Amino acid sequence: VSTQSTWAGEAFDAAGAEFARNGRPKDFKVVVLLTDGKPNGRVNPITAAQKLKNVGTEVFAIAVGSWDASEIQKCCSSPPSKYYYTARTWKDLPPVIHSIVNQICNRTSF
């Protein structure tokens, strides 16, 4: 039994609470989930991510390693080809992060 946790749902809820407390209503909001495991927290990550998307937050995800990431893909904004990324190892992250930052900064492509 693994003792490690990937609480993606809790992370999405925390981001939503932060936006509610400190976010400016008209500002663009984005969440980038970086994970190396299957979500196993108490909060359903798909439901929590959908709450963010319902209020206009763009949700990206980066899955590190090789595992079935279908649940994380469902958390992302659509289309997944634009919002879901993978990296085989942690060392492969820099170009992935660069690509996401470019998308966010060049928001006219959304």
VENJOUR-V45473 format. One record per backbone hydrogen bond with DSSP energy under -1.0 kcal/mol. NH is the residue of the N-H (numbers start at 0). CO is the residue of the C=O. E is the energy in kcal/mol with one decimal. If there is no record, write none. Layout:
NH	CO	E
NH	CO	E
//
This chain:
7	5	-1.4
10	6	-1.9
11	7	-2.5
12	8	-2.4
13	9	-2.4
14	10	-2.2
15	11	-2.4
16	12	-2.3
17	13	-2.2
18	14	-2.5
19	15	-2.2
20	16	-2.2
21	17	-3.0
22	18	-1.9
26	23	-1.7
30	57	-2.5
32	59	-2.5
34	61	-2.6
39	5	-1.9
47	43	-2.3
48	44	-2.5
49	45	-2.1
50	46	-1.8
51	47	-1.3
52	48	-2.5
53	49	-2.5
54	51	-1.0
55	52	-1.8
56	51	-2.2
57	28	-2.5
59	30	-3.1
60	82	-2.3
61	32	-3.1
62	84	-2.5
63	34	-2.9
64	86	-2.9
72	68	-2.3
73	69	-1.5
74	71	-1.0
76	58	-2.5
81	78	-2.2
82	78	-1.1
83	79	-2.9
84	60	-2.7
86	62	-2.2
91	88	-1.3
92	89	-1.5
96	92	-2.8
97	93	-2.4
98	94	-2.0
99	95	-2.1
100	96	-2.8
101	97	-2.3
102	98	-2.0
103	99	-2.5
104	100	-2.9
105	101	-2.2
108	105	-2.4
109	106	-2.3
//
